[in-house]
Amino acid sequence: MAATIGIVISVLSLTVAAIVGFTNIRRSKTSDDRRDAAEMTTVIVKLETISTGVTEIKSDMRNLQTGMQELRDRLIIVEQSTKSAHHRIDKIEGEE
C-alpha cells in the first residue's frame, strides 16, 4: 500500500509539473509575441518617418532643379543682352 501511495503522489506531482510547465511556456510565448509586435510597430513607424523624409528631400530637389533652370535661362538672357551691348559699344567707338 505504501508503494501505491508513492506512485500516486509521483504521478500527481508529474502531472502538476507538466501543467505548470505548459502554462509557463504559453505565457512566455504570449509575452514574446507582444514584445515582437511592439518592436515591429516601432520599426514600421521609423520606416514611415524615413519614407516621409525621402519624399520631402525629393520635393526639395525638384524645387532646386526648377530654380536652377530659371537661373540658367536668366543667365542666357543676360549674356545675350551683354553681347548685344558690346556690339553697340564697339559701333559707337568705331564712329568716334
C-alpha positions as CSV (number, residue, x, y, z in Angstrom):
1,M,0.0,0.0,0.0
2,A,2.9,2.4,0.8
3,A,4.3,1.8,-2.7
4,T,0.9,2.6,-4.3
5,I,0.6,5.9,-2.4
6,G,4.2,6.8,-3.5
7,I,3.3,6.1,-7.1
8,V,0.1,8.1,-6.9
9,I,2.0,11.1,-5.4
10,S,4.6,10.8,-8.1
11,V,2.1,10.7,-10.9
12,L,0.2,13.7,-9.4
13,S,3.5,15.6,-9.0
14,L,4.5,14.8,-12.5
15,T,1.0,15.9,-13.8
16,V,1.2,19.2,-11.8
17,A,4.7,19.9,-13.1
18,A,3.7,19.2,-16.7
19,I,0.6,21.6,-16.3
20,V,2.7,24.3,-14.7
21,G,5.4,23.9,-17.4
22,F,2.9,24.1,-20.2
23,T,1.3,27.2,-18.7
24,N,4.6,28.9,-18.4
25,I,5.5,28.1,-22.0
26,R,2.2,29.6,-23.2
27,R,2.6,32.7,-21.0
28,S,6.2,33.1,-22.3
29,K,5.1,32.8,-25.9
30,T,2.3,35.3,-25.4
31,S,4.8,37.8,-23.8
32,D,7.3,37.2,-26.7
33,D,4.5,37.8,-29.3
34,R,3.5,41.1,-27.6
35,R,7.2,42.2,-27.4
36,D,7.7,41.3,-31.1
37,A,4.6,43.1,-32.2
38,A,5.7,46.2,-30.3
39,E,9.2,46.1,-31.9
40,M,7.7,45.6,-35.3
41,T,5.4,48.6,-34.8
42,T,8.4,50.7,-33.8
43,V,10.3,49.6,-36.9
44,I,7.3,50.3,-39.2
45,V,6.8,53.8,-37.7
46,K,10.5,54.6,-38.2
47,L,10.4,53.4,-41.8
48,E,7.4,55.5,-42.5
49,T,9.2,58.5,-41.0
50,I,12.2,57.8,-43.2
51,S,9.9,57.4,-46.2
52,T,8.4,60.8,-45.5
53,G,11.8,62.4,-45.2
54,V,12.9,60.9,-48.5
55,T,9.7,62.2,-50.2
56,E,10.4,65.7,-48.8
57,I,14.0,65.6,-50.0
58,K,12.9,64.6,-53.5
59,S,10.4,67.5,-53.5
60,D,13.2,69.9,-52.4
61,M,15.5,68.6,-55.1
62,R,12.8,69.2,-57.7
63,N,12.3,72.7,-56.5
64,L,16.1,73.3,-56.6
65,Q,16.3,71.9,-60.2
66,T,13.4,74.2,-61.2
67,G,15.2,77.2,-59.6
68,M,18.5,76.3,-61.3
69,Q,16.8,76.1,-64.7
70,E,15.2,79.5,-64.2
71,L,18.7,80.9,-63.3
72,R,20.2,79.3,-66.4
73,D,17.5,80.9,-68.5
74,R,18.1,84.3,-67.0
75,L,21.8,84.0,-67.4
76,I,21.4,83.2,-71.1
77,I,19.3,86.3,-71.5
78,V,21.8,88.4,-69.6
79,E,24.7,87.0,-71.8
80,Q,22.8,87.8,-75.0
81,S,22.0,91.3,-73.7
82,T,25.7,91.8,-72.8
83,K,26.8,90.6,-76.2
84,S,24.4,93.0,-77.9
85,A,25.6,95.9,-75.7
86,H,29.2,95.1,-76.6
87,H,28.3,95.2,-80.3
88,R,26.6,98.6,-79.8
89,I,29.6,99.9,-77.8
90,D,32.0,98.7,-80.5
91,K,30.0,100.5,-83.2
92,I,30.0,103.7,-81.1
93,E,33.7,103.5,-80.5
94,G,34.3,102.9,-84.2
95,E,32.3,106.1,-85.2
96,E,34.5,108.3,-82.9
